């Protein structure tokens, strides 16, 4: 699959129509595709964003090798706006999977005027809206640490910039996003909920290209640099100058009395090196790094706090085409995430830090046996973690060797996935992952089956049913209700169990008309050996042991999902709705009784719309409604020696107000062609200035005659309306 300029194209969508049946494929990292078809007349339709759709027909009687060349859309060669009415906003794949190209969603409103991948996922069924001040994903009743983010196959452990407000990934560098709510592919494991694949642009640049965005809060740039005809490099960088914009607003806001002086900044960078060693061998090297720094100073509290967190990963990958239907991929990777909190208050100095790093290797082979496609391989990962390193001065007797200790672990997995055709209209996706895990004296051997059955009643209606079993050995311990990265990772070892889940799901996909498609789904997930850490950032006492502080319990989640999409015409968008329940049972919480999980949000509704007015103007709007998350509210108060004492009944017995937010964006294009773009973006986050509190503080006082207790809940709102303006360019 190539352009007329002989450039390889990755991720091209190919459909095959034969005997009134449809088959689908996608070009791989070598721009190749393989599809087994019955004998007869075949119509192949190829489409890729920015290129003219192409169809060819031929009589397929034997194994055939074809080369398809795509041409740039001729309208893009003129200085006019691209009018691509056929592009798909979000594509539903088999089972609980979907994919999208971030650039095709540039009209959806965001803070910086660039697509926010996490925010887009939160607008899809089965994904909870995390609210303000939180950049985590909550998928089908799971915890935030139950989701895997893989950047070109490498896990990312730190998953957001501060408070989740700013996009974490530079989407100019990412070609495609694949999201699987069930982690149904046996190639991926280690998490109970979802897997998100972030696939960098691996197209070898034929000439120097520059993409960028300049805004009030941050700027970014991406360079495509050709080194030779078969070698190129893509480099991206992003930097914020939020200190100069937002910090003065916080200080001038009369409603914000909590912070007198705050400084924050972040930067991130991406690199992808691509070289075609030979016709059948492609070598890529991907790297990603991010760094955040937050400083808070409050003279009234004599507080001085510094918080830093960062990611770094690098991954060389060699893809080799051994034969027309056999491809082997070998990849090694290194990834590291660190965070460090330093606080000074009065005469106390405290430091809390943690890190997690992996060294990994993956080998996989895609092949076919009697026309049935397989992907098999093995993976090895060496984990090195420091859950918490605590340093305290002027605070006697605190020395916890367990919290200060390192944890190492080895993980080995073999996997296989196959897609047999069980009937004319029934196709299965069957997988098995066998995991061996060892840390200290603790070892696990787990078999994790995966299965999806897809039944195609006809070309406009299909059904699926799936089962997935997952095990998780590295666990994220959350210490804050907001997105301040003091959370830390801990590995399963002596006294810390491995988590497990079983998920059942079924659903359907319908093509209602040329413009409209819909999907329905239902799921049930049971989870065992979940972990809770109810002590905040850390616990300061002489006998505390981290593994003793962790509470172990079970959970379950179930719900219904719906999505209606319009993917063509001037007006495009979708409606997403999730009705779900999620609860937990811990022997040492809530007297052993079942309680609602913190992010048990009963209703999640999202409406997304974009409208192309003409060749110069387009508009975007998102409307979000979700039930409030749960928290624990005292049920009674009394005073002892003028000090308030709180009494509690049930855990997570109260609920935050419903979350409502409307975002709006306008794009004005000065120029938009295949090689040039100049556009002005104006966005408003929380257009109607709705107050969405991130937490509630309970103030307890006595009246003047000390006859009654006065309880005053105080809702803490981080931000209200946030306008932004940016200039997007490409040349």
C-alpha positions as CSV (number, residue, x, y, z in Angstrom):
1,X,0.0,0.0,0.0
2,X,1.8,3.1,-1.3
3,X,1.3,6.6,-2.5
4,X,2.1,7.6,-6.1
5,X,5.3,9.0,-4.7
6,X,6.3,5.5,-3.5
7,X,5.8,6.3,0.2
8,X,4.5,3.5,2.5
9,X,1.1,4.0,4.0
10,X,0.3,2.5,7.4
11,X,-3.1,1.9,8.9
12,X,-5.0,2.1,5.5
13,X,-8.5,0.7,5.7
14,X,-9.3,-2.0,3.1
15,X,-12.7,-3.6,2.6
16,X,-13.4,-6.6,0.4
17,X,-16.8,-7.4,-1.0
18,X,-17.4,-10.9,-2.5
19,X,-20.6,-13.0,-2.8
20,X,-22.5,-10.3,-0.9
21,X,-20.2,-10.7,2.1
22,X,-17.7,-8.1,3.5
23,X,-14.2,-8.6,4.9
24,X,-11.9,-5.9,6.4
25,X,-8.2,-5.4,6.8
26,X,-5.7,-2.7,7.6
27,X,-2.2,-2.2,6.2
28,X,0.6,-3.0,8.7
29,X,3.8,-1.2,9.5
30,X,5.4,-2.4,6.3
31,X,2.3,-1.1,4.4
32,X,1.3,-4.7,3.6
33,X,-2.0,-6.5,4.1
34,X,-3.2,-10.1,3.8
35,X,-6.8,-11.3,3.5
36,X,-8.2,-14.8,2.9
37,X,-11.1,-14.7,0.5
38,X,-13.4,-17.2,-1.2
39,X,-13.0,-17.8,-5.0
40,X,-15.0,-15.4,-7.1
41,X,-15.4,-11.8,-8.1
42,X,-13.9,-9.4,-5.5
43,X,-14.3,-5.7,-5.1
44,X,-11.6,-4.0,-3.0
45,X,-12.2,-0.5,-1.6
46,X,-9.3,1.4,-0.1
47,X,-9.6,4.7,1.9
48,X,-7.2,6.7,3.9
49,X,-7.5,10.2,5.4
50,X,-6.1,12.8,2.9
51,X,-6.2,10.4,-0.1
52,X,-8.7,9.7,-2.8
53,X,-10.8,6.6,-2.2
54,X,-9.9,3.8,-4.6
55,X,-11.9,0.7,-5.7
56,X,-10.7,-2.1,-7.9
57,X,-12.4,-5.4,-9.0
58,X,-10.9,-8.7,-10.2
59,X,-11.7,-12.3,-10.4
60,X,-9.9,-14.1,-7.6
61,X,-9.0,-17.6,-8.6
62,X,-5.7,-18.2,-6.8
63,X,-3.2,-16.5,-4.4
64,X,-2.7,-13.0,-5.8
65,X,-0.2,-10.2,-4.9
66,X,-1.4,-6.7,-5.8
67,X,0.0,-3.3,-5.2
68,X,-2.4,-0.4,-4.7
69,X,-1.3,3.2,-5.1
70,X,-3.3,6.1,-3.6
71,X,-3.3,9.7,-4.8
72,X,-3.6,12.8,-2.7
73,X,-7.1,14.3,-2.9
74,X,-6.9,16.7,-5.9
75,X,-8.8,19.3,-4.0
76,X,-6.0,19.4,-1.5
77,X,-3.6,20.6,-4.2
78,X,-5.5,23.9,-4.3
79,X,-5.5,26.6,-1.7
80,X,-9.0,25.6,-0.5
81,X,-10.4,23.9,2.6
82,X,-10.5,20.1,2.6
83,X,-14.0,18.9,2.2
84,X,-13.9,15.3,3.3
85,X,-17.4,14.3,4.0
86,X,-16.7,10.6,4.0
87,X,-14.3,10.4,6.9
88,X,-15.3,8.4,9.9
89,X,-15.2,10.2,13.2
90,X,-14.8,7.1,15.3
91,X,-14.7,3.5,14.0
92,X,-16.2,0.7,15.9
93,X,-14.1,-2.5,15.6
94,X,-15.0,-6.0,16.7
95,X,-16.2,-6.5,20.3
96,X,-15.7,-3.6,22.6
97,X,-13.0,-1.9,20.5
98,X,-12.9,1.4,18.6
99,X,-10.3,3.4,16.8
100,X,-9.8,7.0,15.6
101,X,-7.3,9.4,14.0
102,X,-6.8,12.3,16.4
103,X,-6.4,14.8,13.6
104,X,-9.9,14.0,12.3
105,X,-11.3,15.2,15.7
106,X,-9.5,18.5,15.7
107,X,-12.9,20.3,15.8
108,X,-13.9,18.8,19.1
109,X,-13.3,21.6,21.8
110,X,-10.2,21.4,24.0
111,X,-8.2,23.7,26.2
112,X,-5.2,24.1,24.0
113,X,-6.9,23.8,20.6
114,X,-5.4,20.3,20.0
115,X,-7.1,17.0,20.3
116,X,-7.1,15.5,23.8
117,X,-7.0,11.7,23.5
118,X,-8.1,11.1,27.1
119,X,-11.0,13.6,26.9
120,X,-12.1,12.0,23.6
121,X,-12.2,8.5,25.2
122,X,-14.2,9.9,28.1
123,X,-16.9,10.9,25.5
124,X,-17.4,7.2,24.5
125,X,-19.6,4.6,26.0
126,X,-18.3,2.6,29.0
127,X,-15.8,5.3,30.0
128,X,-16.6,7.4,33.0
129,X,-16.2,11.2,33.0
130,X,-13.6,11.7,35.7
131,X,-14.7,15.3,36.3
132,X,-12.4,18.3,36.8
133,X,-8.9,18.0,38.4
134,X,-8.5,14.4,37.2
135,X,-6.9,13.0,34.1
136,X,-7.4,9.3,34.8
137,X,-9.6,6.8,32.8
138,X,-12.3,4.9,34.6
139,X,-13.5,2.1,32.3
140,X,-16.5,-0.2,33.0
141,X,-16.3,0.2,36.8
142,X,-12.6,-0.3,37.1
143,X,-10.0,1.7,39.1
144,X,-7.7,4.2,37.3
145,X,-4.7,1.8,37.6
146,X,-6.7,-0.9,35.7
147,X,-6.0,0.7,32.4
148,X,-3.0,0.3,30.2
149,X,-1.6,3.1,28.0
150,X,0.9,1.8,25.4
151,X,2.9,4.3,23.4
152,X,4.1,2.3,20.4
153,X,3.9,-0.8,22.6
154,X,5.6,0.7,25.6
155,X,3.6,1.2,28.9
156,X,3.2,4.7,30.2
157,X,2.8,4.8,34.0
158,X,2.3,8.5,34.6
159,X,-0.8,9.3,32.6
160,X,-1.6,13.0,32.9
161,X,-0.4,16.5,33.3
162,X,-1.6,18.4,36.3
163,X,-5.3,17.9,37.2
164,X,-6.0,16.4,33.7
165,X,-6.7,19.8,32.2
166,X,-4.1,19.8,29.5
167,X,-3.8,17.1,26.8
168,X,-1.0,14.6,27.8
169,X,-0.1,13.5,24.3
170,X,1.0,15.6,21.4
171,X,-1.5,14.4,18.8
172,X,0.5,15.9,15.9
173,X,2.9,13.0,16.5
174,X,0.2,10.2,16.8
175,X,-1.3,8.7,13.7
176,X,-4.0,6.4,15.2
177,X,-5.5,5.5,18.6
178,X,-7.0,2.0,19.2
179,X,-9.0,1.6,22.4
180,X,-10.2,-1.8,23.8
181,X,-12.5,-1.6,26.8
182,X,-12.0,-5.3,27.5
183,X,-8.3,-5.8,26.6
184,X,-9.5,-8.7,24.5
185,X,-6.2,-9.2,22.5
186,X,-4.1,-11.8,24.3
187,X,-1.0,-9.9,23.1
188,X,-1.7,-7.3,25.9
189,X,-2.1,-8.1,29.5
190,X,-1.3,-6.9,33.0
191,X,-4.4,-4.7,33.5
192,X,-8.0,-5.6,34.5
193,X,-9.8,-3.0,32.3
194,X,-8.8,-1.4,29.1
195,X,-5.9,-1.1,26.7
196,X,-5.2,2.0,24.7
197,X,-2.7,1.8,21.8
198,X,-1.1,5.1,20.8
199,X,0.5,4.5,17.4
200,X,3.0,7.2,16.2
201,X,3.2,8.4,12.7
202,X,5.7,6.0,11.0
203,X,5.4,7.3,7.5
204,X,8.9,8.2,6.2
205,X,8.8,12.0,5.4
206,X,9.6,12.7,1.8
207,X,10.3,16.4,2.5
208,X,10.7,18.7,5.5
209,X,7.3,19.3,7.2
210,X,6.4,21.5,10.1
211,X,3.2,21.2,12.1
212,X,2.5,23.3,15.2
213,X,0.2,25.1,17.5
214,X,0.8,28.4,19.3
215,X,-1.6,29.3,22.2
216,X,-1.9,31.4,25.2
217,X,-1.1,28.5,27.6
218,X,1.3,26.3,25.6
219,X,2.9,25.9,22.2
220,X,4.0,22.8,20.3
221,X,5.8,21.9,17.1
222,X,6.4,18.7,15.1
223,X,9.1,18.3,12.5
224,X,9.2,15.7,9.8
225,X,12.8,15.4,8.5
226,X,13.8,13.2,5.6
227,X,17.4,11.8,5.9
228,X,17.3,9.7,2.8
229,X,14.7,8.2,0.5
230,X,14.2,5.3,2.9
231,X,15.1,7.0,6.3
232,X,13.5,9.8,8.2
233,X,12.8,11.2,11.6
234,X,9.9,12.9,13.3
235,X,10.5,15.2,16.3
236,X,7.9,16.9,18.5
237,X,8.1,19.3,21.4
238,X,5.7,21.1,23.6
239,X,6.1,23.7,26.4
240,X,3.7,25.6,28.6
241,X,4.0,29.1,29.9
242,X,1.0,28.8,32.2
243,X,2.8,30.6,35.1
244,X,2.6,33.8,33.2
245,X,-1.1,33.4,32.4
246,X,-3.0,31.4,35.0
247,X,-1.0,32.1,38.2
248,X,-1.9,35.8,38.2
249,X,-5.6,34.8,37.6
250,X,-5.5,32.5,40.7
251,X,-4.0,35.2,42.8
252,X,-6.5,37.8,41.6
253,X,-9.6,35.6,42.1
254,X,-11.4,36.7,45.2
255,X,-13.0,33.3,45.5
256,X,-9.7,31.5,45.7
257,X,-8.2,32.0,49.1
258,X,-6.5,28.6,49.4
259,X,-3.4,29.3,47.4
260,X,-1.4,32.5,47.6
261,X,1.4,31.6,45.3
262,X,1.4,28.7,42.8
263,X,3.7,28.0,39.8
264,X,3.3,25.2,37.4
265,X,4.8,24.1,34.1
266,X,5.2,21.1,31.9
267,X,7.0,20.0,28.8
268,X,7.0,16.9,26.7
269,X,8.8,15.6,23.6
270,X,8.4,12.8,21.1
271,X,10.8,11.2,18.7
272,X,10.3,8.6,16.0
273,X,13.1,7.4,13.8
274,X,12.1,5.3,10.7
275,X,14.3,3.5,8.3
276,X,13.4,0.9,5.7
277,X,16.4,-1.4,5.9
278,X,15.2,-3.4,3.0
279,X,11.9,-4.1,1.1
280,X,10.9,-6.5,3.9
281,X,12.5,-4.9,7.0
282,X,11.5,-1.8,8.8
283,X,13.3,-0.4,11.8
284,X,11.7,2.2,14.0
285,X,12.8,3.8,17.3
286,X,10.2,5.6,19.3
287,X,10.8,7.8,22.4
288,X,8.6,9.8,24.7
289,X,9.4,12.0,27.6
290,X,7.4,14.4,29.8
291,X,8.2,16.6,32.9
292,X,5.9,18.5,35.2
293,X,6.8,20.8,38.1
294,X,4.4,22.3,40.6
295,X,5.3,24.8,43.4
296,X,2.9,26.1,46.1
297,X,3.8,28.6,48.7
298,X,1.4,29.8,51.4
299,X,2.9,32.2,54.0
300,X,-0.3,32.0,56.2
301,X,0.3,28.3,56.7
302,X,4.1,28.5,56.6
303,X,3.9,26.0,53.7
304,X,6.3,25.5,50.9
305,X,5.7,22.5,48.6
306,X,7.4,21.3,45.5
307,X,6.1,18.4,43.4
308,X,7.8,16.9,40.3
309,X,6.9,14.0,38.1
310,X,8.2,12.7,34.8
311,X,8.0,9.9,32.2
312,X,10.6,8.6,29.9
313,X,10.5,5.7,27.5
314,X,12.3,4.4,24.4
315,X,11.5,1.4,22.2
316,X,13.4,0.1,19.1
317,X,11.2,-2.2,16.9
318,X,12.2,-4.3,13.9
319,X,9.4,-5.6,11.7
320,X,10.4,-8.3,9.2
321,X,8.3,-9.7,6.4
322,X,9.5,-13.3,6.2
323,X,7.0,-14.4,3.5
324,X,3.8,-13.0,1.9
325,X,1.8,-14.1,4.9
326,X,4.4,-14.3,7.7
327,X,5.6,-11.2,9.6
328,X,7.8,-11.1,12.7
329,X,8.1,-8.2,15.1
330,X,10.9,-7.8,17.7
331,X,10.9,-4.9,20.1
332,X,12.7,-4.0,23.3
333,X,11.8,-1.1,25.5
334,X,12.7,0.8,28.6
335,X,10.2,3.0,30.5
336,X,10.4,4.9,33.8
337,X,8.0,7.1,35.8
338,X,9.0,9.1,38.9
339,X,7.3,11.5,41.3
340,X,8.8,13.5,44.2
341,X,7.0,15.6,46.7
342,X,9.0,17.9,49.1
343,X,7.2,19.9,51.8
344,X,8.3,22.3,54.4
345,X,5.9,23.6,57.1
346,X,7.0,25.3,60.2
347,X,9.8,23.1,61.6
348,X,8.9,20.0,59.7
349,X,10.5,18.9,56.4
350,X,9.1,15.9,54.5
351,X,10.0,14.2,51.3
352,X,8.0,11.4,49.6
353,X,9.1,9.9,46.3
354,X,8.4,6.8,44.2
355,X,9.4,5.4,40.8
356,X,8.6,2.4,38.6
357,X,10.7,1.3,35.7
358,X,10.5,-1.6,33.2
359,X,12.9,-3.3,30.9
360,X,10.9,-5.4,28.3
361,X,11.1,-7.5,25.2
362,X,8.4,-8.6,22.9
363,X,8.5,-11.1,20.0
364,X,5.4,-11.7,17.9
365,X,4.8,-13.6,14.6
366,X,1.7,-13.1,12.4
367,X,1.0,-16.1,10.1
368,X,-1.7,-18.3,8.8
369,X,-2.5,-22.0,9.0
370,X,-4.8,-23.3,6.4
371,X,-6.1,-19.8,5.7
372,X,-6.7,-19.1,9.4
373,X,-4.7,-16.0,10.7
374,X,-2.7,-16.3,13.9
375,X,-0.5,-14.0,16.0
376,X,1.7,-15.7,18.5
377,X,4.7,-14.6,20.6
378,X,6.3,-14.1,23.9
379,X,7.0,-11.2,26.2
380,X,9.4,-10.6,29.1
381,X,9.4,-7.7,31.5
382,X,11.7,-6.9,34.4
383,X,10.0,-4.6,36.9
384,X,11.9,-2.3,39.4
385,X,9.8,-0.3,41.8
386,X,10.1,1.9,44.8
387,X,6.6,2.4,46.1
388,X,7.4,5.1,48.6
389,X,10.6,6.6,49.9
390,X,9.9,8.7,53.0
391,X,12.3,11.2,54.5
392,X,11.3,13.3,57.5
393,X,13.2,15.8,59.6
394,X,12.2,17.1,63.0
395,X,9.7,14.2,63.3
396,X,11.2,11.5,65.6
397,X,10.8,7.8,65.3
398,X,9.6,7.5,61.7
399,X,11.6,4.9,59.8
400,X,9.7,2.4,57.7
401,X,12.1,0.0,55.9
402,X,9.3,-1.6,53.9
403,X,8.1,1.7,52.5
404,X,11.7,2.7,51.7
405,X,12.5,-0.7,50.1
406,X,12.8,-1.6,46.4
407,X,10.6,-4.3,44.8
408,X,11.8,-6.2,41.8
409,X,9.8,-8.7,39.8
410,X,10.0,-10.8,36.7
411,X,7.1,-11.4,34.3
412,X,7.1,-13.8,31.4
413,X,4.1,-14.4,29.0
414,X,3.4,-16.4,25.9
415,X,0.3,-15.6,23.9
416,X,-1.6,-16.6,20.8
417,X,-4.6,-15.2,19.0
418,X,-6.5,-16.6,16.0
419,X,-9.5,-15.5,14.0
420,X,-11.2,-18.6,12.5
421,X,-14.3,-18.4,10.4
422,X,-16.8,-20.7,12.0
423,X,-19.5,-20.3,9.4
424,X,-20.6,-18.1,6.6
425,X,-21.6,-15.3,9.0
426,X,-19.8,-16.3,12.2
427,X,-16.2,-15.2,12.9
428,X,-14.4,-15.8,16.2
429,X,-11.4,-14.1,17.8
430,X,-9.9,-16.6,20.2
431,X,-6.8,-16.0,22.4
432,X,-4.9,-17.4,25.3
433,X,-2.3,-15.7,27.4
434,X,-0.2,-17.6,29.9
435,X,1.5,-15.5,32.5
436,X,4.3,-16.4,34.9
437,X,5.2,-13.8,37.5
438,X,7.8,-13.9,40.3
439,X,8.7,-11.4,43.0
440,X,10.6,-12.5,46.1
441,X,9.1,-15.7,47.4
442,X,5.8,-15.0,45.6
443,X,5.1,-16.7,42.2
444,X,2.0,-16.9,40.1
445,X,1.1,-18.9,37.0
446,X,-2.1,-17.7,35.3
447,X,-4.0,-18.8,32.2
448,X,-6.0,-16.0,30.7
449,X,-8.5,-17.0,27.9
450,X,-10.0,-14.4,25.6
451,X,-12.9,-15.0,23.2
452,X,-15.1,-12.9,20.9
453,X,-17.8,-14.2,18.6
454,X,-18.9,-11.9,15.8
455,X,-22.1,-12.8,14.0
456,X,-22.8,-10.8,10.8
457,X,-26.5,-11.1,10.1
458,X,-26.0,-8.9,7.0
459,X,-23.8,-6.0,6.0
460,X,-25.8,-3.5,8.1
461,X,-26.2,-5.5,11.3
462,X,-23.8,-7.5,13.4
463,X,-23.7,-9.0,17.0
464,X,-20.9,-9.9,19.3
465,X,-20.4,-11.8,22.6
466,X,-17.1,-11.9,24.5
467,X,-15.4,-13.3,27.6
468,X,-12.1,-12.1,29.0
469,X,-10.0,-13.1,32.0
470,X,-7.3,-10.7,33.2
471,X,-4.7,-10.7,35.9
472,X,-2.8,-7.6,37.2
473,X,0.5,-7.7,39.1
474,X,1.4,-4.0,39.3
475,X,-1.2,-1.9,41.2
476,X,-1.7,1.9,41.3
477,X,-2.3,3.1,44.8
478,X,-4.3,6.4,44.7
479,X,-3.7,8.8,47.6
480,X,-5.6,11.9,46.5
481,X,-9.2,12.6,45.2
482,X,-7.8,14.9,42.6
483,X,-5.2,14.6,39.9
484,X,-2.1,15.5,42.0
485,X,0.4,12.8,41.1
486,X,1.3,11.6,44.6
487,X,-0.1,8.2,43.6
488,X,2.4,5.3,43.4
489,X,2.7,1.9,41.9
490,X,3.4,-1.3,43.9
491,X,4.0,-4.8,42.7
492,X,2.4,-8.0,43.9
493,X,4.8,-9.7,46.4
494,X,4.6,-11.1,49.9
495,X,1.4,-9.9,51.5
496,X,0.3,-8.1,48.3
497,X,-2.0,-10.2,46.0
498,X,-2.4,-10.2,42.3
499,X,-5.7,-8.8,41.1
500,X,-8.0,-10.7,38.7
501,X,-11.2,-10.1,36.8
502,X,-13.7,-11.9,34.6
503,X,-15.7,-9.9,32.1
504,X,-18.7,-10.9,30.0
505,X,-20.0,-8.6,27.3
506,X,-22.4,-8.6,24.4
507,X,-23.6,-6.1,21.9
508,X,-24.5,-5.1,18.4
509,X,-23.5,-2.7,15.6
510,X,-26.0,-1.3,13.1
511,X,-25.7,0.8,10.0
512,X,-29.0,2.7,10.0
513,X,-28.4,4.6,6.8
514,X,-25.6,6.0,4.7
515,X,-24.9,8.7,7.4
516,X,-25.9,7.0,10.7
517,X,-24.6,4.1,12.7
518,X,-25.4,2.9,16.2
519,X,-24.1,0.4,18.7
520,X,-25.5,-1.2,21.8
521,X,-23.7,-3.1,24.5
522,X,-23.9,-4.7,27.9
523,X,-21.2,-5.9,30.3
524,X,-20.7,-7.6,33.6
525,X,-17.3,-7.6,35.3
526,X,-16.3,-9.3,38.6
527,X,-13.0,-8.3,40.3
528,X,-11.0,-10.0,43.1
529,X,-8.1,-8.9,45.4
530,X,-8.6,-5.2,44.7
531,X,-6.5,-2.8,46.9
532,X,-7.5,0.3,48.9
533,X,-5.1,2.6,50.7
534,X,-7.2,4.9,52.9
535,X,-4.4,6.8,54.6
536,X,-3.7,9.6,52.1
537,X,-0.2,10.4,50.9
538,X,1.4,8.3,53.7
539,X,1.0,7.2,57.2
540,X,3.5,8.4,59.8
541,X,4.0,6.1,62.7
542,X,6.6,3.8,64.0
543,X,5.0,0.4,63.3
544,X,3.3,1.1,59.9
545,X,4.0,-1.4,57.2
546,X,2.8,-0.6,53.7
547,X,1.5,-4.1,53.0
548,X,-0.4,-4.0,56.4
549,X,-1.9,-0.6,55.5
550,X,-3.3,-1.9,52.2
551,X,-6.8,-3.3,52.4
552,X,-7.9,-6.2,50.1
553,X,-11.4,-6.8,48.8
554,X,-13.6,-7.6,45.8
555,X,-15.8,-5.7,43.4
556,X,-18.2,-5.9,40.5
557,X,-19.5,-3.7,37.8
558,X,-22.2,-4.0,35.2
559,X,-24.0,-1.7,32.8
560,X,-25.5,-0.8,29.5
561,X,-23.9,1.3,26.7
562,X,-25.2,3.1,23.7
563,X,-23.8,5.2,20.9
564,X,-25.3,6.9,17.9
565,X,-23.0,8.4,15.3
566,X,-23.3,10.6,12.2
567,X,-20.0,10.4,10.2
568,X,-20.7,12.3,7.0
569,X,-22.1,15.6,5.8
570,X,-21.6,19.1,7.1
571,X,-22.8,18.1,10.5
572,X,-21.0,15.2,12.2
573,X,-20.9,13.9,15.7
574,X,-22.2,11.3,18.2
575,X,-24.3,10.7,21.3
576,X,-22.9,8.4,23.9
577,X,-24.7,7.1,27.0
578,X,-23.7,4.7,29.8
579,X,-25.9,3.4,32.6
580,X,-23.7,1.5,35.0
581,X,-23.2,0.3,38.6
582,X,-19.9,-0.4,40.4
583,X,-19.6,-1.6,44.0
584,X,-16.9,-2.9,46.3
585,X,-16.7,-5.3,49.3
586,X,-13.8,-5.0,51.8
587,X,-13.9,-6.8,55.1
588,X,-12.2,-3.9,56.9
589,X,-14.3,-1.2,55.3
590,X,-18.0,-0.4,55.9
591,X,-18.2,-3.2,58.5
592,X,-17.7,-5.7,55.7
593,X,-20.9,-4.6,53.9
594,X,-21.0,-3.8,50.1
595,X,-20.7,-0.2,49.2
596,X,-20.6,1.9,46.0
597,X,-17.2,2.5,44.5
598,X,-16.0,6.1,44.5
599,X,-16.5,6.5,40.7
600,X,-19.9,4.8,40.6
601,X,-21.5,7.3,38.4
602,X,-24.9,6.0,37.5
603,X,-25.5,8.1,34.3
604,X,-22.9,9.3,31.8
605,X,-24.2,11.2,28.8
606,X,-22.0,12.9,26.2
607,X,-23.1,14.8,23.0
608,X,-20.5,15.8,20.5
609,X,-21.2,17.8,17.3
610,X,-19.1,19.5,14.6
611,X,-20.4,21.7,11.8
612,X,-18.6,22.8,8.7
613,X,-20.3,26.1,7.7
614,X,-18.2,26.7,4.6
615,X,-14.6,26.5,3.4
616,X,-13.4,28.9,6.1
617,X,-15.5,28.2,9.3
618,X,-16.3,25.2,11.3
619,X,-17.7,24.8,14.9
620,X,-17.6,22.2,17.6
621,X,-19.6,21.6,20.8
622,X,-19.6,19.0,23.5
623,X,-22.2,18.6,26.2
624,X,-21.4,16.4,29.2
625,X,-23.7,15.2,32.0
626,X,-22.8,12.6,34.6
627,X,-23.8,11.7,38.1
628,X,-21.5,12.9,40.8
629,X,-18.9,10.6,42.3
630,X,-19.2,9.1,45.8
631,X,-17.6,10.2,49.0
632,X,-18.0,9.6,52.7
633,X,-20.0,12.1,54.7
634,X,-20.1,12.2,58.5
635,X,-23.6,11.5,59.8
636,X,-23.3,13.2,63.2
637,X,-21.0,15.6,65.1
638,X,-20.4,16.4,68.7
639,X,-17.8,18.4,70.7
640,X,-15.3,17.1,73.3
641,X,-13.3,19.8,75.0
642,X,-14.3,22.2,72.2
643,X,-13.0,19.9,69.5
644,X,-15.4,18.5,66.9
645,X,-15.7,14.8,66.7
646,X,-17.3,13.1,63.6
647,X,-19.2,9.9,63.5
648,X,-19.6,7.9,60.3
649,X,-22.1,5.3,59.2
650,X,-21.7,3.9,55.7
651,X,-18.6,4.2,53.5
652,X,-19.2,6.4,50.4
653,X,-22.6,7.3,51.7
654,X,-22.8,10.7,49.9
655,X,-22.7,11.9,46.4
656,X,-21.3,15.0,44.7
657,X,-23.6,17.2,42.6
658,X,-24.2,16.1,39.1
659,X,-21.4,17.1,36.7
660,X,-22.5,19.4,33.8
661,X,-20.2,21.0,31.3
662,X,-20.5,22.6,27.8
663,X,-17.5,23.2,25.7
664,X,-17.5,25.2,22.5
665,X,-14.9,25.9,19.7
666,X,-14.6,27.8,16.5
667,X,-12.0,27.3,13.8
668,X,-11.3,29.8,11.1
669,X,-9.0,28.6,8.3
670,X,-6.9,31.0,6.4
671,X,-5.4,28.1,4.3
672,X,-5.8,24.4,4.4
673,X,-4.3,22.1,1.7
674,X,-2.4,18.8,1.7
675,X,0.9,20.6,2.6
676,X,-0.2,23.9,4.2
677,X,-2.5,24.9,6.9
678,X,-3.2,28.0,8.9
679,X,-6.1,28.2,11.3
680,X,-7.2,30.2,14.2
681,X,-8.9,28.3,17.1
682,X,-11.1,29.8,19.8
683,X,-12.3,27.5,22.5
684,X,-14.3,27.9,25.7
685,X,-14.1,25.2,28.4
686,X,-17.2,25.2,30.6
687,X,-19.0,27.8,28.4
688,X,-21.9,28.4,30.9
689,X,-19.6,28.8,33.9
690,X,-21.2,25.9,35.8
691,X,-19.6,25.2,39.2
692,X,-18.4,21.6,39.3
693,X,-16.8,21.0,42.8
694,X,-13.9,18.7,43.0
695,X,-14.4,17.9,46.7
696,X,-16.4,19.1,49.7
697,X,-14.9,20.4,53.0
698,X,-17.1,20.0,56.0
699,X,-16.8,22.9,58.5
700,X,-18.2,22.2,62.0
701,X,-18.8,25.0,64.4
702,X,-20.9,25.7,67.5
703,X,-23.4,28.6,67.7
704,X,-22.8,31.5,70.0
705,X,-24.6,30.0,73.0
706,X,-23.0,26.6,72.3
707,X,-26.3,24.9,72.2
708,X,-26.2,23.6,68.7
709,X,-23.6,22.3,66.2
710,X,-23.5,24.1,62.9
711,X,-22.4,22.1,59.9
712,X,-21.4,24.1,56.8
713,X,-20.4,22.1,53.7
714,X,-18.0,24.0,51.5
715,X,-17.7,23.0,47.8
716,X,-14.2,23.5,46.4
717,X,-14.3,24.4,42.7
718,X,-11.0,24.4,40.8
719,X,-11.9,26.4,37.7
720,X,-15.0,27.7,36.0
721,X,-15.1,29.1,32.5
722,X,-11.7,28.8,30.7
723,X,-11.4,30.5,27.3
724,X,-8.4,30.0,25.1
725,X,-7.1,31.0,21.6
726,X,-4.5,29.3,19.5
727,X,-3.0,29.4,16.0
728,X,-2.5,26.0,14.2
729,X,-0.1,25.9,11.3
730,X,1.4,23.4,8.9
731,X,3.9,23.9,6.0
